[in-house]
Amino acid sequence: MKFLSTLLIVFLLFTVSVVAQEEAGNAGPARIAWIDLPRVMQGYGRAEEMVADFEKEKAAREAEVEKVIAEIERLEGEMLLLSDQAKAARREEILKKKISVNAMIEQAEQELSLQSMLRHGKLLEEISAAAGEVARRQGYDYVVRGEVLLYKTPEREITDGVIAELNQE
């Protein structure tokens, strides 16, 4: 008797889960697609533009730092011609400039790091939206990054569709 009641409970739970899946539109197993994220980043035109803009900003910051370093080197080179009293004042001036350039470098690194994270996050949002749209059109329930999969079938890859979706916008 106990066996029959257990069997009945299992049957009811199974029936309820099947009905719930059908009502949710998930009749059958979930369909999972995958993308090659590095290839998407390479193929997405805006990603290249963002990287180029970031490199320009980085180069501008480096140029500012190099300018201050050149000034410090110039001041150090002129010290040989100065009196002892002027040398002490010059050493203090050089020390202040070195402290300033170190702070400038630290600030630039922090700002560039933040910009990089924000830009990368924006790109991932755009890629995620495009992947979702392509997956929806092709009937997939989930999209995962191909790099994390130990095995993947080429038939489930939607990388090219995601790149096309991103570049049409």
DSSP file (Angstrom, degrees, kcal/mol; ACC not computed):
  #  RESIDUE AA STRUCTURE BP1 BP2  ACC     N-H-->O    O-->H-N    N-H-->O    O-->H-N    TCO  KAPPA ALPHA  PHI   PSI    X-CA   Y-CA   Z-CA
    1    1 A M     >        0   0    0      0, 0.0     4,-2.1     0, 0.0     5,-0.2   0.000 360.0 360.0 360.0 -43.7    0.0    0.0    0.0
    2    2 A K  H  >  +     0   0    0      1,-0.2     4,-2.1     2,-0.2     5,-0.2   0.878 360.0  54.3 -62.6 -36.7    2.8    2.4    0.9
    3    3 A F  H  > S+     0   0    0      1,-0.2     4,-2.5     2,-0.2    -1,-0.2   0.908 107.9  49.4 -63.1 -42.7    4.5    1.6   -2.4
    4    4 A L  H  > S+     0   0    0      2,-0.2     4,-2.5     1,-0.2    -2,-0.2   0.890 110.4  49.3 -65.6 -40.8    1.3    2.5   -4.4
    5    5 A S  H  X S+     0   0    0     -4,-2.1     4,-2.1     2,-0.2    -1,-0.2   0.890 112.3  48.5 -67.8 -37.0    0.9    5.8   -2.5
    6    6 A T  H  X S+     0   0    0     -4,-2.1     4,-2.4     2,-0.2    -2,-0.2   0.921 112.1  49.2 -65.6 -43.4    4.5    6.7   -3.2
    7    7 A L  H  X S+     0   0    0     -4,-2.5     4,-2.5     1,-0.2    -2,-0.2   0.896 110.5  50.8 -61.8 -41.3    4.1    5.8   -6.9
    8    8 A L  H  X S+     0   0    0     -4,-2.5     4,-2.5     2,-0.2    -1,-0.2   0.903 110.3  49.2 -63.5 -42.6    0.9    7.9   -7.0
    9    9 A I  H  X S+     0   0    0     -4,-2.1     4,-2.6     2,-0.2    -2,-0.2   0.923 111.8  48.5 -63.4 -44.9    2.7   10.9   -5.5
   10   10 A V  H  X S+     0   0    0     -4,-2.4     4,-2.5     2,-0.2    -2,-0.2   0.925 112.1  49.7 -60.9 -45.0    5.6   10.6   -7.9
   11   11 A F  H  X S+     0   0    0     -4,-2.5     4,-2.6     2,-0.2    -2,-0.2   0.918 111.5  48.4 -60.2 -44.9    3.2   10.3  -10.9
   12   12 A L  H  X S+     0   0    0     -4,-2.5     4,-2.7     2,-0.2    -2,-0.2   0.913 111.8  49.1 -63.2 -43.3    1.3   13.5   -9.7
   13   13 A L  H  X S+     0   0    0     -4,-2.6     4,-2.2     2,-0.2    -1,-0.2   0.913 112.1  48.9 -62.9 -41.7    4.5   15.5   -9.3
   14   14 A F  H  X S+     0   0    0     -4,-2.5     4,-2.2     2,-0.2    -2,-0.2   0.928 112.1  48.3 -62.7 -45.3    5.7   14.4  -12.7
   15   15 A T  H  X S+     0   0    0     -4,-2.6     4,-2.5     1,-0.2     5,-0.2   0.913 111.0  50.4 -61.8 -44.0    2.3   15.4  -14.3
   16   16 A V  H  X S+     0   0    0     -4,-2.7     4,-2.4     1,-0.2    -1,-0.2   0.904 111.0  48.9 -62.2 -41.3    2.3   18.7  -12.5
   17   17 A S  H  X S+     0   0    0     -4,-2.2     4,-2.2     2,-0.2    -1,-0.2   0.884 111.5  49.0 -68.7 -36.9    5.9   19.5  -13.8
   18   18 A V  H  X S+     0   0    0     -4,-2.2     4,-2.4     2,-0.2    -2,-0.2   0.927 113.0  47.4 -65.5 -44.8    5.0   18.5  -17.4
   19   19 A V  H  X S+     0   0    0     -4,-2.5     4,-2.5     1,-0.2    -2,-0.2   0.907 111.6  51.1 -62.7 -41.7    1.9   20.7  -17.3
   20   20 A A  H  X S+     0   0    0     -4,-2.4     4,-1.8    -5,-0.2    -1,-0.2   0.902 110.4  49.1 -63.5 -40.6    3.9   23.6  -15.8
   21   21 A Q  H  <>S+     0   0    0     -4,-2.2     5,-3.1     2,-0.2     4,-0.4   0.917 111.9  48.3 -64.4 -42.8    6.5   23.3  -18.5
   22   22 A E  H ><5S+     0   0    0     -4,-2.4     3,-0.9     1,-0.2     5,-0.2   0.894 111.1  50.2 -65.4 -39.6    3.9   23.2  -21.3
   23   23 A E  H 3<5S+     0   0    0     -4,-2.5    -1,-0.2     1,-0.3    -2,-0.2   0.842 109.8  51.3 -67.3 -31.7    2.1   26.2  -19.8
   24   24 A A  T 3<5S-     0   0    0     -4,-1.8    -1,-0.3    -5,-0.2    -2,-0.2   0.514 119.4-112.5 -81.8  -3.8    5.4   28.1  -19.7
   25   25 A G  T < 5S+     0   0    0     -3,-0.9     2,-0.2    -4,-0.4    -3,-0.2   0.652  84.1 120.3  84.0  14.5    6.0   27.2  -23.3
   26   26 A N      < +     0   0    0     -5,-3.1     2,-0.7    -6,-0.2    -4,-0.2  -0.369  30.0 163.8-109.6  51.8    9.0   24.9  -22.5
   27   27 A A        +     0   0    0     -2,-0.2    -9,-0.0    -5,-0.2    -8,-0.0  -0.602  62.1   3.1 -70.6 113.9    7.8   21.7  -23.9
   28   28 A G  S    S-     0   0    0     -2,-0.7     3,-0.1   -10,-0.1     0, 0.0  -0.382 110.7 -30.3 101.3 178.3   10.9   19.6  -24.0
   29   29 A P  S    S-     0   0    0      0, 0.0     2,-0.1     0, 0.0    -2,-0.0  -0.264  73.3 -92.2 -69.8 156.7   14.5   20.2  -23.0
   30   30 A A        -     0   0    0      1,-0.1     2,-0.5   111,-0.1   110,-0.1  -0.389  35.6-130.8 -66.8 143.8   16.0   23.7  -23.0
   31   31 A R        -     0   0    0    108,-0.1   110,-2.7    -3,-0.1   111,-1.9  -0.871  24.3-165.5 -99.7 126.3   17.8   24.7  -26.2
   32   32 A I  E     -a  142   0A   0     -2,-0.5     2,-0.2   109,-0.2   111,-0.2  -0.947   7.0-174.6-119.5 128.8   21.2   26.2  -25.5
   33   33 A A  E     -a  143   0A   0    109,-2.9   111,-2.1    -2,-0.5     2,-0.3  -0.689  10.3-149.6-109.9 168.7   23.3   28.1  -28.0
   34   34 A W  E     -ab 144 157A   0    122,-2.1   124,-2.5   109,-0.2   125,-0.4  -0.976   4.0-155.9-140.1 155.8   26.8   29.4  -27.7
   35   35 A I  E     -a  145   0A   0    109,-2.1   111,-3.7    -2,-0.3     2,-1.0  -0.937  23.3-127.0-128.2 153.2   28.9   32.3  -28.9
   36   36 A D     >  -     0   0    0     -2,-0.3     4,-2.2   109,-0.2     3,-0.3  -0.831  28.1-168.1 -95.5  94.1   32.7   32.8  -29.4
   37   37 A L  H  > S+     0   0    0     -2,-1.0     4,-2.8     1,-0.2     5,-0.2   0.876  81.4  52.6 -59.9 -43.7   33.0   36.1  -27.4
   38   38 A P  H  > S+     0   0    0      0, 0.0     4,-2.0     0, 0.0    -1,-0.2   0.908 111.8  47.9 -58.8 -38.4   36.5   37.0  -28.5
   39   39 A R  H  > S+     0   0    0     -3,-0.3     4,-2.3     2,-0.2    -2,-0.2   0.872 110.0  52.1 -68.8 -35.9   35.4   36.6  -32.2
   40   40 A V  H  X S+     0   0    0     -4,-2.2     4,-1.4     2,-0.2    -1,-0.2   0.937 109.4  49.9 -62.7 -45.6   32.3   38.7  -31.5
   41   41 A M  H  < S+     0   0    0     -4,-2.8    -2,-0.2     1,-0.2    -1,-0.2   0.889 112.8  47.4 -60.7 -39.2   34.5   41.4  -30.0
   42   42 A Q  H  < S+     0   0    0     -4,-2.0    -1,-0.2    -5,-0.2    -2,-0.2   0.880 115.5  44.4 -68.2 -37.7   36.8   41.2  -33.1
   43   43 A G  H  < S+     0   0    0     -4,-2.3     2,-0.7    -5,-0.1    -1,-0.2   0.602  91.0  94.1 -85.5 -11.1   33.9   41.3  -35.5
   44   44 A Y    >X  -     0   0    0     -4,-1.4     4,-1.3    -3,-0.2     3,-0.7  -0.739  63.2-154.3 -88.3 116.1   31.9   44.1  -33.8
   45   45 A G  H 3> S+     0   0    0     -2,-0.7     4,-1.9     1,-0.2    -1,-0.2   0.855  92.1  54.9 -57.6 -40.3   32.8   47.5  -35.4
   46   46 A R  H 3> S+     0   0    0      1,-0.2     4,-2.7     2,-0.2    -1,-0.2   0.825 101.6  58.9 -66.2 -30.2   31.9   49.5  -32.3
   47   47 A A  H <> S+     0   0    0     -3,-0.7     4,-2.3     2,-0.2    -1,-0.2   0.925 106.4  47.9 -63.9 -43.2   34.3   47.4  -30.2
   48   48 A E  H  X S+     0   0    0     -4,-1.3     4,-2.4     2,-0.2    -2,-0.2   0.902 111.7  50.3 -63.4 -41.1   37.2   48.4  -32.4
   49   49 A E  H  X S+     0   0    0     -4,-1.9     4,-2.6     2,-0.2    -2,-0.2   0.918 110.4  49.6 -62.7 -43.6   36.1   52.1  -32.2
   50   50 A M  H  X S+     0   0    0     -4,-2.7     4,-2.3     1,-0.2    -2,-0.2   0.900 111.4  48.8 -63.2 -40.8   35.9   51.9  -28.4
   51   51 A V  H  X S+     0   0    0     -4,-2.3     4,-2.5     2,-0.2    -1,-0.2   0.917 111.7  49.4 -64.9 -43.0   39.4   50.3  -28.2
   52   52 A A  H  X S+     0   0    0     -4,-2.4     4,-2.0     2,-0.2    -2,-0.2   0.910 111.4  48.8 -63.2 -42.8   40.8   53.0  -30.6
   53   53 A D  H  X S+     0   0    0     -4,-2.6     4,-2.2     2,-0.2    -1,-0.2   0.906 111.7  50.0 -62.1 -41.8   39.2   55.8  -28.5
   54   54 A F  H  X S+     0   0    0     -4,-2.3     4,-2.6     1,-0.2    -2,-0.2   0.914 109.3  51.0 -63.5 -43.2   40.6   54.3  -25.3
   55   55 A E  H  X S+     0   0    0     -4,-2.5     4,-2.5     2,-0.2    -1,-0.2   0.873 109.1  51.5 -64.0 -36.8   44.1   54.0  -26.8
   56   56 A K  H  X S+     0   0    0     -4,-2.0     4,-2.3     2,-0.2    -1,-0.2   0.930 111.1  47.2 -63.7 -45.3   44.0   57.7  -27.9
   57   57 A E  H  X S+     0   0    0     -4,-2.2     4,-2.2     2,-0.2    -2,-0.2   0.911 112.7  49.5 -62.0 -42.9   43.0   58.7  -24.3
   58   58 A K  H  X S+     0   0    0     -4,-2.6     4,-2.5     1,-0.2    -2,-0.2   0.915 110.5  49.8 -62.8 -43.9   45.8   56.5  -22.9
   59   59 A A  H  X S+     0   0    0     -4,-2.5     4,-2.2     1,-0.2    -1,-0.2   0.884 109.1  52.4 -63.4 -38.7   48.3   58.0  -25.3
   60   60 A A  H  X S+     0   0    0     -4,-2.3     4,-1.9     2,-0.2    -1,-0.2   0.919 110.5  47.6 -63.6 -43.3   47.2   61.6  -24.4
   61   61 A R  H  X S+     0   0    0     -4,-2.2     4,-2.0     1,-0.2    -2,-0.2   0.912 111.5  50.6 -64.0 -41.7   47.7   60.8  -20.7
   62   62 A E  H  X S+     0   0    0     -4,-2.5     4,-2.7     1,-0.2    -1,-0.2   0.876 107.8  53.5 -63.4 -37.2   51.1   59.3  -21.3
   63   63 A A  H  X S+     0   0    0     -4,-2.2     4,-2.0     2,-0.2    -1,-0.2   0.890 107.1  51.6 -65.1 -39.3   52.1   62.4  -23.3
   64   64 A E  H  X S+     0   0    0     -4,-1.9     4,-1.7     2,-0.2    -2,-0.2   0.924 112.2  46.2 -61.4 -44.3   51.2   64.6  -20.3
   65   65 A V  H  X S+     0   0    0     -4,-2.0     4,-2.5     1,-0.2    -2,-0.2   0.919 110.8  52.1 -65.2 -44.3   53.3   62.4  -18.0
   66   66 A E  H  X S+     0   0    0     -4,-2.7     4,-2.5     1,-0.2    -1,-0.2   0.866 106.3  55.3 -60.8 -36.5   56.2   62.4  -20.4
   67   67 A K  H  X S+     0   0    0     -4,-2.0     4,-1.8     2,-0.2    -1,-0.2   0.920 109.8  45.0 -62.7 -44.5   56.1   66.2  -20.6
   68   68 A V  H  X S+     0   0    0     -4,-1.7     4,-2.3     2,-0.2    -2,-0.2   0.893 112.6  51.7 -67.6 -39.4   56.4   66.5  -16.8
   69   69 A I  H  X S+     0   0    0     -4,-2.5     4,-2.6     1,-0.2    -2,-0.2   0.905 108.4  51.2 -63.9 -41.0   59.2   64.0  -16.8
   70   70 A A  H  X S+     0   0    0     -4,-2.5     4,-2.3     1,-0.2    -1,-0.2   0.891 109.2  51.5 -62.4 -38.9   61.1   65.9  -19.4
   71   71 A E  H  X S+     0   0    0     -4,-1.8     4,-2.4     2,-0.2    -2,-0.2   0.909 109.7  49.5 -63.7 -42.2   60.7   69.0  -17.3
   72   72 A I  H  X S+     0   0    0     -4,-2.3     4,-2.5     1,-0.2    -2,-0.2   0.929 111.0  49.3 -62.3 -45.2   62.1   67.2  -14.3
   73   73 A E  H  X S+     0   0    0     -4,-2.6     4,-2.2     1,-0.2    -1,-0.2   0.887 110.5  50.9 -62.2 -38.8   65.1   66.0  -16.3
   74   74 A R  H  X S+     0   0    0     -4,-2.3     4,-1.6     2,-0.2    -1,-0.2   0.929 110.7  48.5 -63.4 -45.3   65.7   69.5  -17.6
   75   75 A L  H  X S+     0   0    0     -4,-2.4     4,-0.5     1,-0.2    -2,-0.2   0.889 111.4  50.0 -62.6 -40.0   65.6   70.9  -14.1
   76   76 A E  H >< S+     0   0    0     -4,-2.5     3,-0.9     1,-0.2     4,-0.4   0.892 108.5  53.0 -65.7 -38.8   68.0   68.2  -12.9
   77   77 A G  H >< S+     0   0    0     -4,-2.2     3,-0.7     1,-0.2    -1,-0.2   0.828 106.4  52.8 -65.5 -32.4   70.4   69.0  -15.8
   78   78 A E  H >< S+     0   0    0     -4,-1.6     3,-1.2     1,-0.2     4,-0.3   0.584  86.0  86.2 -79.4 -10.3   70.5   72.7  -14.9
   79   79 A M  G X< S+     0   0    0     -3,-0.9     3,-1.5    -4,-0.5    -1,-0.2   0.797  75.7  67.7 -63.9 -28.7   71.5   72.0  -11.3
   80   80 A L  G <  S+     0   0    0     -3,-0.7    -1,-0.3    -4,-0.4    -2,-0.1   0.803 100.0  50.2 -61.8 -28.3   75.2   71.8  -12.1
   81   81 A L  G <  S+     0   0    0     -3,-1.2    -1,-0.3    -4,-0.2    -2,-0.2   0.490  95.9  93.9 -89.0  -3.5   75.2   75.5  -12.9
   82   82 A L  S <  S-     0   0    0     -3,-1.5     2,-0.0    -4,-0.3    -3,-0.0  -0.522  76.6-110.6 -95.4 156.9   73.5   76.7   -9.8
   83   83 A S     >  -     0   0    0     -2,-0.2     4,-2.7     1,-0.1     5,-0.2  -0.279  40.1-100.6 -71.7 167.9   74.8   77.9   -6.4
   84   84 A D  H  > S+     0   0    0      1,-0.2     4,-1.9     2,-0.2     5,-0.1   0.896 124.9  48.7 -59.6 -41.4   74.4   75.7   -3.4
   85   85 A Q  H  > S+     0   0    0      1,-0.2     4,-1.7     2,-0.2    -1,-0.2   0.912 113.4  46.4 -66.0 -41.7   71.5   77.7   -2.1
   86   86 A A  H  > S+     0   0    0      1,-0.2     4,-2.5     2,-0.2    -2,-0.2   0.838 108.8  57.0 -68.9 -33.0   69.8   77.6   -5.6
   87   87 A K  H  X S+     0   0    0     -4,-2.7     4,-2.9     2,-0.2    -1,-0.2   0.905 104.9  51.1 -63.9 -41.0   70.5   73.9   -5.8
   88   88 A A  H  X S+     0   0    0     -4,-1.9     4,-1.9     2,-0.2    -2,-0.2   0.921 112.3  46.0 -62.6 -43.5   68.6   73.3   -2.5
   89   89 A A  H  X S+     0   0    0     -4,-1.7     4,-2.2     1,-0.2    -1,-0.2   0.896 113.1  50.4 -64.9 -39.5   65.6   75.2   -3.9
   90   90 A R  H  X S+     0   0    0     -4,-2.5     4,-2.9     2,-0.2    -2,-0.2   0.897 107.4  53.5 -66.5 -40.0   65.8   73.3   -7.2
   91   91 A R  H  X S+     0   0    0     -4,-2.9     4,-2.7     1,-0.2    -1,-0.2   0.907 109.7  48.7 -60.1 -41.1   65.9   70.0   -5.3
   92   92 A E  H  X S+     0   0    0     -4,-1.9     4,-2.3     2,-0.2    -1,-0.2   0.918 111.8  48.7 -64.3 -43.2   62.7   70.9   -3.5
   93   93 A E  H  X S+     0   0    0     -4,-2.2     4,-2.1     2,-0.2    -2,-0.2   0.907 112.8  48.0 -62.3 -42.4   61.1   72.0   -6.8
   94   94 A I  H  X S+     0   0    0     -4,-2.9     4,-2.6     2,-0.2    -2,-0.2   0.909 109.9  52.2 -65.5 -42.3   62.1   68.7   -8.4
   95   95 A L  H  X S+     0   0    0     -4,-2.7     4,-2.5     1,-0.2    -2,-0.2   0.919 109.4  49.5 -60.0 -44.2   60.9   66.7   -5.5
   96   96 A K  H  X S+     0   0    0     -4,-2.3     4,-2.4     1,-0.2    -1,-0.2   0.902 111.7  49.0 -61.6 -40.9   57.5   68.4   -5.7
   97   97 A K  H  X S+     0   0    0     -4,-2.1     4,-2.8     2,-0.2    -2,-0.2   0.882 110.2  51.0 -67.1 -37.6   57.3   67.7   -9.5
   98   98 A K  H  X S+     0   0    0     -4,-2.6     4,-2.3     2,-0.2    -2,-0.2   0.917 111.6  47.1 -65.9 -41.8   58.2   64.1   -8.9
   99   99 A I  H  X S+     0   0    0     -4,-2.5     4,-2.2     1,-0.2    -2,-0.2   0.918 113.3  49.9 -62.2 -42.3   55.5   63.8   -6.3
  100  100 A S  H  X S+     0   0    0     -4,-2.4     4,-2.4     1,-0.2    -2,-0.2   0.909 110.4  48.4 -63.2 -43.3   53.1   65.5   -8.7
  101  101 A V  H  X S+     0   0    0     -4,-2.8     4,-2.4     2,-0.2    -1,-0.2   0.876 110.2  52.1 -69.0 -35.4   54.0   63.2  -11.6
  102  102 A N  H  X S+     0   0    0     -4,-2.3     4,-2.4     2,-0.2    -1,-0.2   0.919 111.8  46.2 -64.2 -42.1   53.5   60.1   -9.4
  103  103 A A  H  X S+     0   0    0     -4,-2.2     4,-2.7     2,-0.2    -2,-0.2   0.887 111.5  52.8 -65.0 -38.6   50.1   61.3   -8.4
  104  104 A M  H  X S+     0   0    0     -4,-2.4     4,-2.4     2,-0.2    -2,-0.2   0.906 110.3  47.4 -63.0 -42.6   49.3   62.1  -12.0
  105  105 A I  H  X S+     0   0    0     -4,-2.4     4,-2.7     2,-0.2    -2,-0.2   0.932 112.8  48.6 -64.8 -46.0   50.3   58.6  -13.0
  106  106 A E  H  X S+     0   0    0     -4,-2.4     4,-2.2     1,-0.2    -2,-0.2   0.919 113.2  47.1 -61.0 -44.6   48.2   57.0  -10.3
  107  107 A Q  H  X S+     0   0    0     -4,-2.7     4,-2.8     2,-0.2     5,-0.2   0.914 112.1  50.1 -64.3 -42.9   45.2   59.1  -11.1
  108  108 A A  H  X S+     0   0    0     -4,-2.4     4,-2.9    -5,-0.2     5,-0.3   0.917 110.3  50.3 -62.5 -42.9   45.5   58.4  -14.8
  109  109 A E  H  X S+     0   0    0     -4,-2.7     4,-2.2     2,-0.2    -1,-0.2   0.914 112.7  46.8 -61.5 -42.8   45.8   54.6  -14.1
  110  110 A Q  H  X S+     0   0    0     -4,-2.2     4,-2.3     2,-0.2    -2,-0.2   0.932 115.1  45.3 -65.0 -45.7   42.7   54.7  -12.0
  111  111 A E  H  X S+     0   0    0     -4,-2.8     4,-2.6     1,-0.2    -2,-0.2   0.905 114.5  47.9 -66.1 -41.5   40.7   56.8  -14.5
  112  112 A L  H  X S+     0   0    0     -4,-2.9     4,-2.5    -5,-0.2    -1,-0.2   0.882 111.2  51.4 -67.3 -37.1   41.7   54.7  -17.4
  113  113 A S  H  X S+     0   0    0     -4,-2.2     4,-2.3    -5,-0.3    -2,-0.2   0.923 111.6  47.1 -63.9 -44.1   40.9   51.5  -15.5
  114  114 A L  H  X S+     0   0    0     -4,-2.3     4,-2.6     2,-0.2    -2,-0.2   0.928 112.4  49.4 -63.1 -45.4   37.5   52.8  -14.7
  115  115 A Q  H  X S+     0   0    0     -4,-2.6     4,-2.7     1,-0.2     5,-0.2   0.905 110.3  51.6 -60.1 -41.4   36.9   53.9  -18.3
  116  116 A S  H  X S+     0   0    0     -4,-2.5     4,-2.6     1,-0.2    -1,-0.2   0.923 110.9  47.0 -62.0 -45.1   38.0   50.5  -19.5
  117  117 A M  H  X S+     0   0    0     -4,-2.3     4,-2.6     2,-0.2    -2,-0.2   0.915 113.7  48.0 -63.5 -42.9   35.6   48.7  -17.2
  118  118 A L  H  X S+     0   0    0     -4,-2.6     4,-2.3     2,-0.2    -2,-0.2   0.917 114.2  45.9 -65.3 -42.7   32.7   50.9  -18.1
  119  119 A R  H  X S+     0   0    0     -4,-2.7     4,-2.4     2,-0.2    -2,-0.2   0.910 113.5  49.2 -66.1 -41.5   33.4   50.5  -21.9
  120  120 A H  H  X S+     0   0    0     -4,-2.6     4,-2.5    -5,-0.2    -2,-0.2   0.911 111.0  50.5 -64.2 -41.5   33.8   46.8  -21.5
  121  121 A G  H  X S+     0   0    0     -4,-2.6     4,-2.1     2,-0.2    -2,-0.2   0.906 109.7  50.4 -61.9 -41.9   30.5   46.6  -19.5
  122  122 A K  H  X S+     0   0    0     -4,-2.3     4,-2.2     2,-0.2    -2,-0.2   0.918 110.5  49.5 -62.4 -44.2   28.7   48.6  -22.2
  123  123 A L  H  X S+     0   0    0     -4,-2.4     4,-2.8     1,-0.2     5,-0.2   0.925 110.1  50.5 -60.9 -44.2   30.0   46.3  -24.9
  124  124 A L  H  X S+     0   0    0     -4,-2.5     4,-2.7     1,-0.2    -1,-0.2   0.870 108.8  52.3 -64.0 -35.7   28.9   43.2  -23.0
  125  125 A E  H  X S+     0   0    0     -4,-2.1     4,-2.3     2,-0.2    -1,-0.2   0.928 111.9  45.9 -62.7 -44.7   25.4   44.7  -22.6
  126  126 A E  H  X S+     0   0    0     -4,-2.2     4,-2.3     2,-0.2    -2,-0.2   0.910 114.5  47.5 -65.0 -42.4   25.2   45.3  -26.3
  127  127 A I  H  X S+     0   0    0     -4,-2.8     4,-3.0     2,-0.2     5,-0.2   0.912 111.3  51.4 -65.5 -42.5   26.5   41.8  -27.1
  128  128 A S  H  X S+     0   0    0     -4,-2.7     4,-2.5    -5,-0.2    -2,-0.2   0.915 110.5  48.4 -61.1 -43.7   24.1   40.3  -24.6
  129  129 A A  H  X S+     0   0    0     -4,-2.3     4,-2.1     2,-0.2    -1,-0.2   0.919 113.9  46.3 -63.6 -43.4   21.1   42.1  -26.1
  130  130 A A  H  X S+     0   0    0     -4,-2.3     4,-2.6     2,-0.2     5,-0.2   0.909 112.5  50.2 -65.9 -41.8   22.1   41.0  -29.6
  131  131 A A  H  X S+     0   0    0     -4,-3.0     4,-2.7     1,-0.2    -2,-0.2   0.900 110.4  51.0 -63.1 -40.0   22.7   37.4  -28.5
  132  132 A G  H  X S+     0   0    0     -4,-2.5     4,-2.5    -5,-0.2    -1,-0.2   0.902 110.6  48.4 -62.8 -41.3   19.3   37.4  -26.8
  133  133 A E  H  X S+     0   0    0     -4,-2.1     4,-2.2     2,-0.2    -2,-0.2   0.926 113.8  45.3 -66.0 -45.4   17.6   38.7  -30.0
  134  134 A V  H  X S+     0   0    0     -4,-2.6     4,-2.0     2,-0.2    -2,-0.2   0.921 114.0  50.0 -64.3 -43.6   19.4   36.1  -32.2
  135  135 A A  H  X>S+     0   0    0     -4,-2.7     5,-3.0    -5,-0.2     4,-0.7   0.913 109.9  50.5 -61.5 -43.5   18.6   33.3  -29.7
  136  136 A R  H ><5S+     0   0    0     -4,-2.5     3,-0.9     1,-0.2    -1,-0.2   0.930 111.2  48.2 -60.9 -45.6   15.0   34.3  -29.5
  137  137 A R  H 3<5S+     0   0    0     -4,-2.2    -1,-0.2     1,-0.2    -2,-0.2   0.849 115.4  44.7 -63.9 -33.8   14.6   34.3  -33.3
  138  138 A Q  H 3<5S-     0   0    0     -4,-2.0    -1,-0.2    -5,-0.2    -2,-0.2   0.409 118.1-109.0 -94.9   2.7   16.3   30.9  -33.6
  139  139 A G  T <<5 +     0   0    0     -3,-0.9     2,-0.3    -4,-0.7    -3,-0.2   0.740  65.5 147.2  82.7  24.2   14.4   29.3  -30.8
  140  140 A Y      < -     0   0    0     -5,-3.0    -1,-0.3    -6,-0.2  -108,-0.2  -0.697  37.0-160.3 -93.4 147.7   17.1   29.0  -28.2
  141  141 A D  S    S+     0   0    0   -110,-2.7     2,-0.3    -2,-0.3  -109,-0.2   0.774  75.3  21.1 -92.1 -31.9   16.4   29.4  -24.4
  142  142 A Y  E     -a   32   0A   0   -111,-1.9  -109,-2.9    -7,-0.1     2,-0.4  -0.959  57.8-156.8-138.6 152.8   19.9   30.2  -23.3
  143  143 A V  E     -a   33   0A   0     -2,-0.3     2,-0.3  -111,-0.2  -109,-0.2  -0.999  17.9-177.8-130.0 130.3   23.2   31.5  -24.7
  144  144 A V  E     -a   34   0A   0   -111,-2.1  -109,-2.1    -2,-0.4     2,-0.4  -0.845  35.4 -96.4-123.6 161.7   26.5   30.7  -23.1
  145  145 A R  E >   -a   35   0A   0     -2,-0.3     3,-1.2  -111,-0.2     4,-0.3  -0.643  27.6-142.4 -76.9 128.6   30.1   31.7  -23.8
  146  146 A G  G >  S+     0   0    0   -111,-3.7     3,-1.4    -2,-0.4  -110,-0.2   0.772  93.1  70.8 -63.3 -28.0   31.8   29.0  -25.9
  147  147 A E  G 3  S+     0   0    0   -112,-0.4    -1,-0.2     1,-0.3  -111,-0.1   0.766  97.4  51.1 -63.0 -24.8   35.2   29.5  -24.0
  148  148 A V  G <  S+     0   0    0     -3,-1.2     2,-0.4     2,-0.0    -1,-0.3   0.519  90.7  95.3 -92.0  -5.0   33.7   27.9  -20.9
  149  149 A L    <   -     0   0    0     -3,-1.4     3,-0.1    -4,-0.3  -115,-0.0  -0.700  57.2-159.7 -91.3 136.1   32.3   24.8  -22.5
  150  150 A L  S    S+     0   0    0     -2,-0.4     2,-0.4     1,-0.3    -1,-0.1   0.803  86.4  19.3 -78.9 -30.5   34.3   21.6  -22.6
  151  151 A Y  S    S+     0   0    0      2,-0.0     2,-0.3     0, 0.0    -1,-0.3  -0.999  70.3 165.8-140.3 138.8   32.3   20.3  -25.5
  152  152 A K        -     0   0    0     -2,-0.4     5,-0.0    -3,-0.1    -6,-0.0  -0.989  29.2-129.9-151.9 143.9   30.2   22.2  -28.0
  153  153 A T    >   -     0   0    0     -2,-0.3     3,-1.6     1,-0.1     4,-0.3  -0.779  17.3-133.9 -95.7 139.5   28.6   21.4  -31.3
  154  154 A P  G >  S+     0   0    0      0, 0.0     3,-1.4     0, 0.0    -1,-0.1   0.780 102.0  69.3 -60.8 -25.7   29.1   23.8  -34.2
  155  155 A E  G 3  S+     0   0    0      1,-0.3  -122,-0.0     3,-0.0    -3,-0.0   0.755  97.9  51.1 -65.2 -23.0   25.4   23.6  -35.0
  156  156 A R  G <  S+     0   0    0     -3,-1.6  -122,-2.1  -123,-0.1     2,-0.3   0.421  83.3 111.6 -95.3   0.8   24.6   25.5  -31.8
  157  157 A E  B <   +b   34   0A   0     -3,-1.4  -122,-0.2    -4,-0.3     4,-0.1  -0.603  35.4 174.3 -78.7 132.1   27.0   28.4  -32.4
  158  158 A I     >  +     0   0    0   -124,-2.5     4,-2.2    -2,-0.3     5,-0.2   0.095  40.7 118.4-121.3  20.9   25.3   31.7  -33.2
  159  159 A T  H  > S+     0   0    0   -125,-0.4     4,-2.6     1,-0.2     5,-0.2   0.915  75.5  49.1 -55.5 -49.7   28.4   33.9  -33.3
  160  160 A D  H  > S+     0   0    0      1,-0.2     4,-2.4     2,-0.2    -1,-0.2   0.893 111.3  50.1 -61.4 -39.7   28.0   35.0  -36.9
  161  161 A G  H  > S+     0   0    0      2,-0.2     4,-2.3     1,-0.2    -1,-0.2   0.885 110.6  49.6 -64.4 -38.7   24.4   35.9  -36.3
  162  162 A V  H  X S+     0   0    0     -4,-2.2     4,-2.6     2,-0.2    -2,-0.2   0.912 110.9  49.3 -67.1 -42.7   25.3   38.0  -33.2
  163  163 A I  H  X S+     0   0    0     -4,-2.6     4,-2.4     2,-0.2    -2,-0.2   0.927 112.4  48.2 -61.4 -44.5   28.1   39.8  -35.1
  164  164 A A  H  X S+     0   0    0     -4,-2.4     4,-1.2    -5,-0.2    -2,-0.2   0.914 111.7  50.0 -62.1 -42.3   25.6   40.6  -37.9
  165  165 A E  H  X S+     0   0    0     -4,-2.3     4,-0.7     1,-0.2     3,-0.3   0.918 112.6  46.9 -62.1 -44.7   23.0   41.8  -35.4
  166  166 A L  H >< S+     0   0    0     -4,-2.6     3,-0.6     1,-0.2    -2,-0.2   0.905 112.5  48.5 -65.4 -42.4   25.5   44.1  -33.7
  167  167 A N  H 3< S+     0   0    0     -4,-2.4    -1,-0.2     1,-0.2    -2,-0.2   0.647 103.4  60.7 -77.9 -14.3   26.9   45.6  -36.9
  168  168 A Q  H 3<        0   0    0     -4,-1.2    -1,-0.2    -3,-0.3    -2,-0.2   0.732 360.0 360.0 -81.9 -21.0   23.5   46.3  -38.4
  169  169 A E    <<        0   0    0     -4,-0.7    -1,-0.2    -3,-0.6    -2,-0.1   0.487 360.0 360.0 -71.1 360.0   22.5   48.7  -35.5
